[in-house]
Amino acid sequence: MSIETTKMSSRGQIVIPQDIRESVEAKEGTVFAIFGNGDTIILKKMETPTKEKIIDDLRKIAKEGRKKAEKLGIKESDVSILIKKIRGR
């Protein structure tokens, strides 16, 4: 873990030192979550998921949903009927 110092500008901007940027692989446009408490500020690099990761996650969610529906005895053809019933149509 690296420790560096930096100053805040009059506009509230700080520079993340180059060796720390390199160690966390931060480039221009990298998004950070900022946590503050008392006199402590923490920056957490936010990862943007790839298209493939999002598709993979959605497939996993759909697979889990199908398993739960199967356990409950719900068929795909039942879904539109259930939606209409819930909507009161």
C-alpha positions in Angstrom: 0.0 0.0 0.0 1.3 3.4 -1.0 0.9 6.6 1.1 1.3 10.0 -0.6 0.3 13.5 0.1 -1.6 15.9 -2.1 -3.2 19.4 -1.9 -6.7 20.4 -2.7 -7.1 23.3 -5.2 -9.4 26.3 -4.6 -12.0 24.5 -6.8 -12.0 21.4 -4.5 -9.9 19.3 -6.8 -7.1 16.9 -5.8 -4.4 15.1 -7.8 -4.0 11.4 -7.3 -0.2 10.8 -7.5 0.9 8.9 -10.5 2.3 5.8 -8.7 -1.1 5.3 -6.9 -3.0 5.9 -10.2 -0.8 3.2 -11.8 -1.1 0.8 -8.9 -5.0 0.9 -9.1 -4.9 1.2 -12.9 -6.8 4.5 -12.9 -7.0 6.3 -16.2 -8.7 9.5 -17.3 -12.4 9.1 -16.9 -12.1 6.5 -14.1 -15.1 6.8 -11.7 -14.6 6.7 -8.0 -17.0 6.4 -5.1 -16.1 8.8 -2.3 -16.8 8.0 1.3 -16.3 10.7 4.0 -16.5 10.5 7.8 -15.0 13.0 10.2 -11.5 13.8 8.9 -11.2 10.7 6.7 -11.9 10.5 3.0 -11.7 7.2 1.1 -11.8 6.9 -2.7 -13.0 3.6 -4.1 -12.4 2.9 -7.8 -15.7 1.8 -9.4 -15.5 -0.9 -12.0 -17.7 -0.6 -15.1 -18.9 -4.0 -16.1 -18.3 -5.2 -19.6 -21.2 -6.0 -21.9 -20.3 -9.7 -21.6 -20.4 -9.5 -17.8 -23.8 -7.9 -17.8 -25.1 -10.5 -20.3 -23.6 -13.3 -18.1 -25.2 -11.9 -15.0 -28.6 -11.6 -16.7 -28.4 -15.2 -17.8 -27.7 -16.3 -14.3 -30.6 -14.3 -13.0 -32.9 -15.8 -15.7 -31.7 -19.3 -14.8 -32.5 -18.8 -11.1 -35.9 -17.4 -12.0 -36.7 -20.4 -14.2 -35.7 -22.7 -11.4 -37.9 -20.9 -8.8 -40.8 -20.8 -11.2 -40.4 -24.5 -11.9 -40.4 -25.3 -8.2 -43.6 -23.3 -7.8 -45.2 -25.0 -10.8 -45.4 -21.8 -12.9 -45.1 -22.2 -16.6 -44.0 -19.5 -19.1 -47.6 -19.5 -20.5 -48.9 -18.6 -16.9 -46.9 -15.4 -16.8 -49.1 -13.2 -19.0 -52.2 -14.5 -17.2 -50.6 -13.6 -13.8 -49.7 -10.2 -15.0 -53.2 -9.5 -16.2 -54.6 -10.7 -13.0 -52.3 -8.5 -10.9 -53.1 -5.5 -13.1 -56.8 -6.2 -12.7 -57.6 -6.7 -16.4 
